Amino acid sequence: MPVLSIFFGIIIRMWHDDHSPPHIHVEYQGFEAIVAIKTGQVLQGSLPRKVASIVSDWCHNHQIELLNNWEYAQRFEPLERIQGADRD
């Protein structure tokens, strides 16, 4: 699963040809969650509250890039890296 971004120890990934709604896979210190791109809400799994808030804000700030990557993934095209919340 391609990595889109890594920041503050949070790993953001996206599968090619994944199921709707558009979402990302988030990993952080043993926690795993699926997060909706449009709302930033955890759909499945769990994250610490602070991490969930950071990821939600990041989704909001990078929604266009994430949705573009979602479209690329649906067509099995290469995904683009996205700047992390730590500006890395």
Buried (B, 14 or more C-beta within 10 A) or exposed (E): EBBBBBBBEBBBBBEBEBEEEBBBBBBBEEBEBBBBBEBBBBEEEEBEEEBBEBBBEBBEBBBEBBEBBBEBBEEEEEBEEBEBBEEE
